[in-house]
Amino acid sequence: MASIVNHHQVAAFEHLQPHQQVAAAEAGFNSLSPRLQAYAAHEAAAAQQFVGYPAVTAEAVAAGEKQFEHLSLADKGLAAERVVRAEAVAAANPYGFPLSSTGIPIVQGMQSSAVLGSHDIVGVTFWIACASMLAGSVFFFSERATVPEKWKTSITVAGLVTGVAFWNYCFMRESWVETQSSPTVYRYTDWLITVPLQIVEFYLILKAVLPNISVNLFYRLMAESLLMLLCGWAGETGIVSVLCGFVPGCLCWFALIYEMFSGEAGQLAQGCGNKACLQAFNAMRLIITVGWAIYPLGYYLTLLGPTATYHEQSVINITYNLADLVNKLAFGLSIWGAAIQDK
């Protein structure tokens, strides 16, 4: 058994005081099922790690040997996993709690790695973002009936943005709690849908008050937003170097900002003659300028900057979770706020 245990966990256990070792052993042993207790007793006695522990009797060891021989390969693996997890509770740290793989102290509820720990700050931001996205979708779809007809499509798209985000966060939060990591692919399956939808919102609110607006603006905004995402994804996943993904992605973002302030979209907004439309447009372009700056900042800090090799997963996930909260919800609320005033 000792051969499959993390060496750091073994070292931490061996440096505990004798009474602490007994307490850790009891905590781990009592969490096992009766069948696995028999196996754990046998393995622990064989390794001479729990000598003197009351449950490790000759009868328990004999029963464990006999039981283990008849276990299936899957059950043997499960038994090994549970014993390793039991030993993990002995890992010493300044907080008195086990550390996650990213160095954040966590308390796993009910001795389970599938339950959010009360000190898992990153996990908490996943849960808050997930619940907020669901609340946003319910709100936007409920409010759709209260806004003027010309704003209904924009409100629907706002609800779709938070709805897609909620669906992806359901998977990302579970992945984080169980593995202390969140695969990049989840982020980009979200953004490849929601970011173009958000950018298209600029076209939709202008279209609501300027019916003859050119469709070329729609395609240009869509292309720039998709290219920005593809560059970032290529850099984060290693298809191209980090810098080769970062620079063109930022250039596409700058092109979008230029479009909203000095380009065709910005000029149309200034001359639209609709106060509500201009209010929403100004709020939305402020979000993609200031709010969206959080994304390249997180990209830089974790892949190019000082935290590139230190708590990388923690930094980038907290950054992206908070950015999504601001940018997706605030974006939709700015449209809703303008819509209810335009009556």
C-alpha positions in Angstrom: 0.0 0.0 0.0 2.8 2.4 0.8 4.0 2.3 -2.7 0.9 3.9 -4.1 0.6 6.6 -1.5 1.8 10.1 -2.4 5.3 10.5 -0.9 4.5 14.0 0.5 1.5 12.5 2.3 3.7 9.7 3.8 6.3 12.2 4.9 3.7 14.5 6.5 2.2 11.5 8.4 5.6 10.3 9.7 6.4 13.8 11.1 3.2 14.0 13.1 3.3 13.4 16.8 2.2 9.8 17.9 -1.1 11.0 19.2 -1.7 12.9 15.9 -0.9 9.8 13.9 -3.5 7.8 15.9 -6.1 10.5 15.4 -5.4 10.7 11.7 -5.6 6.9 11.4 -8.9 6.8 13.3 -10.4 9.5 11.1 -9.4 7.6 7.9 -10.2 4.1 9.1 -13.7 5.0 10.5 -14.7 6.5 7.1 -14.3 3.1 5.4 -17.0 0.6 4.9 -16.7 -2.6 7.0 -15.3 -4.6 4.0 -12.7 -1.9 3.3 -11.8 -1.6 7.0 -10.8 -5.2 7.0 -8.6 -4.7 3.9 -7.2 -1.5 5.3 -6.4 -3.2 8.6 -4.5 -5.9 6.8 -2.5 -3.5 4.6 -1.8 -1.1 7.6 -0.6 -4.0 9.7 1.6 -5.3 6.9 3.2 -1.9 6.6 3.5 -1.6 10.4 2.0 1.9 10.2 -0.9 1.5 12.6 0.8 -0.8 15.2 -1.2 -0.8 18.4 -4.4 0.5 16.8 -7.2 -1.3 18.6 -9.0 -2.3 15.4 -6.0 -4.0 14.0 -6.4 -7.4 15.6 -5.2 -10.8 14.4 -8.8 -11.6 13.4 -9.2 -8.4 11.4 -5.9 -9.0 9.6 -6.9 -12.6 8.8 -10.3 -11.5 7.7 -8.7 -8.8 5.6 -6.4 -11.2 3.8 -9.2 -13.6 3.0 -11.5 -10.8 1.9 -8.9 -9.1 -0.2 -8.1 -12.3 -2.2 -11.7 -12.5 -3.3 -12.2 -8.8 -4.3 -12.6 -7.9 -7.9 -9.9 -5.8 -9.5 -12.2 -2.8 -9.4 -12.9 -3.2 -5.7 -9.2 -3.6 -5.0 -8.6 -0.3 -6.7 -11.4 1.3 -4.7 -9.9 0.0 -1.5 -6.6 1.4 -2.4 -8.1 4.8 -3.2 -10.0 5.0 0.1 -6.9 4.2 2.1 -4.8 6.8 0.2 -7.6 9.3 0.9 -7.6 8.3 4.6 -3.9 9.0 4.9 -4.3 12.4 3.2 -6.1 13.7 6.3 -2.7 13.6 8.1 -1.1 16.1 5.8 0.1 19.0 8.0 -0.3 22.7 7.0 -0.4 26.0 8.8 -4.2 26.2 8.4 -4.9 22.7 9.9 -6.7 21.7 6.7 -5.6 19.6 3.7 -4.3 21.6 0.8 -5.7 21.3 -2.7 -3.5 20.6 -5.7 -3.4 24.4 -6.3 -2.2 25.1 -2.7 -5.6 26.4 -1.5 -6.6 25.1 2.0 -9.9 23.2 1.7 -12.3 21.2 3.8 -14.0 18.5 1.9 -17.5 17.9 3.2 -18.4 14.4 4.3 -14.9 13.1 3.6 -15.7 13.3 -0.2 -13.7 14.9 -2.9 -17.0 15.6 -4.8 -18.3 18.1 -2.2 -17.3 21.8 -2.2 -14.9 22.6 0.7 -15.6 25.6 2.9 -12.1 27.0 2.3 -12.1 26.4 -1.5 -12.3 30.1 -2.6 -12.0 29.2 -6.3 -14.8 26.7 -6.0 -17.0 29.2 -4.3 -16.6 31.6 -7.2 -17.7 28.8 -9.6 -20.8 28.2 -7.5 -21.7 31.9 -7.4 -21.2 32.4 -11.1 -23.3 29.3 -11.9 -26.2 30.4 -9.7 -26.0 34.0 -11.0 -26.1 32.9 -14.6 -29.2 30.8 -14.0 -30.8 33.8 -12.1 -29.9 36.1 -15.0 -31.6 33.8 -17.6 -34.8 33.5 -15.6 -34.9 37.2 -15.1 -34.3 38.2 -18.8 -36.8 35.7 -20.2 -39.4 36.8 -17.6 -38.9 40.4 -18.4 -39.0 39.9 -22.2 -42.8 40.3 -22.2 -42.5 43.7 -20.5 -40.3 45.5 -23.0 -41.3 47.1 -26.3 -41.4 44.8 -29.3 -38.3 46.2 -30.9 -36.2 45.3 -27.8 -37.5 41.7 -27.4 -34.8 40.1 -29.6 -32.0 41.9 -27.6 -33.5 40.7 -24.3 -33.8 37.2 -25.7 -30.2 37.1 -26.7 -29.2 38.4 -23.2 -31.0 35.5 -21.7 -29.3 33.1 -24.1 -25.9 34.4 -23.1 -26.4 33.7 -19.4 -28.2 30.4 -20.2 -25.3 29.0 -22.2 -22.9 30.2 -19.5 -25.0 28.5 -16.8 -24.9 25.2 -18.7 -21.1 25.4 -19.0 -20.6 26.4 -15.4 -22.5 23.3 -14.3 -19.6 21.2 -15.8 -16.8 23.6 -14.8 -17.7 23.7 -11.2 -18.0 19.9 -10.9 -14.6 19.6 -12.6 -13.0 22.0 -10.2 -14.4 20.5 -7.0 -13.3 16.9 -8.0 -10.0 17.7 -9.7 -9.0 21.2 -8.6 -8.7 22.2 -12.3 -11.0 23.4 -15.0 -10.2 22.4 -18.6 -9.7 25.3 -21.0 -12.1 23.7 -23.5 -15.1 24.4 -21.2 -14.3 28.1 -21.2 -14.0 28.3 -25.0 -17.1 26.3 -25.7 -18.9 28.9 -23.7 -17.1 32.0 -25.2 -17.4 30.8 -28.8 -21.1 31.1 -28.4 -21.7 33.9 -25.9 -19.0 36.4 -27.0 -20.3 36.7 -30.6 -23.8 36.9 -29.2 -22.8 39.8 -27.0 -21.0 41.6 -29.8 -24.0 41.1 -32.1 -26.1 42.9 -29.4 -24.6 46.1 -30.6 -26.0 45.5 -34.1 -29.4 44.4 -32.7 -30.0 47.5 -30.6 -29.0 49.7 -33.5 -31.2 47.7 -35.8 -34.1 48.3 -33.4 -34.0 52.0 -34.0 -32.3 52.1 -37.5 -34.1 49.4 -39.6 -32.1 50.2 -42.7 -28.7 49.5 -41.1 -26.3 47.5 -43.3 -25.9 43.8 -42.6 -22.2 44.1 -43.3 -21.8 45.5 -39.8 -23.2 42.3 -38.4 -20.8 40.1 -40.3 -17.8 42.3 -39.4 -18.5 42.3 -35.7 -19.1 38.5 -35.8 -15.8 37.9 -37.6 -13.7 40.1 -35.3 -15.1 38.5 -32.2 -14.6 34.9 -33.4 -11.0 35.7 -34.6 -10.2 37.2 -31.1 -11.4 34.0 -29.4 -9.7 31.6 -31.8 -6.4 33.4 -31.3 -6.7 33.2 -27.5 -7.8 29.5 -27.6 -4.8 28.6 -29.8 -2.4 30.3 -27.4 -3.9 28.7 -24.3 -4.0 25.2 -25.7 -0.5 25.3 -27.2 -1.5 25.2 -30.9 0.6 28.3 -31.2 2.9 30.0 -28.7 1.3 31.9 -25.9 2.6 35.2 -27.3 1.4 34.4 -30.8 -2.1 33.8 -29.5 -2.1 36.8 -27.1 -1.0 39.6 -29.5 -3.4 39.0 -32.4 -6.2 38.3 -30.0 -5.6 41.7 -28.4 -5.5 43.3 -31.8 -8.9 41.9 -32.6 -10.2 43.3 -29.3 -8.8 46.7 -30.1 -10.5 46.6 -33.5 -13.8 45.9 -31.8 -13.3 48.8 -29.4 -12.4 51.1 -32.3 -15.6 50.0 -34.1 -17.7 51.0 -31.1 -16.1 54.3 -30.4 -14.9 55.7 -33.8 -16.1 53.2 -36.4 -19.4 52.7 -38.2 -21.2 51.3 -35.1 -20.1 54.3 -32.9 -21.2 56.8 -35.5 -24.6 55.2 -36.0 -25.2 55.2 -32.3 -24.4 58.9 -32.0 -26.8 59.7 -34.7 -29.6 57.3 -33.9 -31.7 59.9 -32.1 -32.9 57.4 -29.5 -31.9 58.2 -25.9 -32.4 54.6 -24.7 -30.5 53.1 -27.5 -27.6 55.5 -27.0 -27.6 54.7 -23.2 -27.4 51.0 -23.8 -24.8 51.3 -26.5 -22.5 53.5 -24.2 -22.9 51.1 -21.3 -22.1 48.1 -23.5 -19.0 49.5 -25.1 -17.8 50.5 -21.7 -18.1 46.9 -20.6 -16.2 45.5 -23.6 -13.5 48.1 -23.0 -13.0 47.9 -19.2 -14.8 44.7 -18.3 -13.2 42.6 -21.1 -9.8 43.9 -20.1 -10.0 41.3 -17.3 -9.7 38.4 -19.8 -6.3 39.4 -21.3 -5.1 40.4 -17.9 -5.9 36.8 -16.6 -4.3 35.4 -19.7 -1.1 37.4 -19.2 -0.8 36.8 -15.4 -1.1 33.0 -15.8 0.6 32.3 -19.1 3.1 35.2 -19.4 3.4 37.0 -16.1 4.6 36.3 -12.6 2.0 33.7 -11.7 2.7 31.5 -14.8 4.1 28.7 -12.6 2.5 29.6 -9.3 -1.2 28.7 -8.5 -1.9 29.1 -12.2 -5.3 27.3 -12.1 -6.4 29.3 -9.1 -5.6 32.7 -10.5 -7.0 32.2 -14.0 -10.2 30.6 -12.8 -11.0 33.3 -10.2 -10.2 36.0 -12.8 -12.4 34.4 -15.5 -15.3 33.7 -13.1 -15.4 37.2 -11.8 -15.1 38.6 -15.3 -18.0 36.5 -16.5 -20.2 37.7 -13.7 -19.5 41.3 -14.5 -19.5 41.1 -18.3 -22.4 38.7 -19.0 -24.9 39.9 -16.3 -24.0 43.6 -16.5 -24.1 43.5 -20.3 -27.7 42.1 -20.3 -28.8 44.4 -17.5 -27.7 47.4 -19.4 -29.9 46.4 -22.4 -32.8 45.6 -20.1 -32.4 49.0 -18.3 -32.5 50.9 -21.6 -35.4 48.8 -22.9 -37.8 49.5 -20.0 -37.1 53.3 -20.4 -37.9 53.3 -24.1 -41.7 53.1 -23.7 
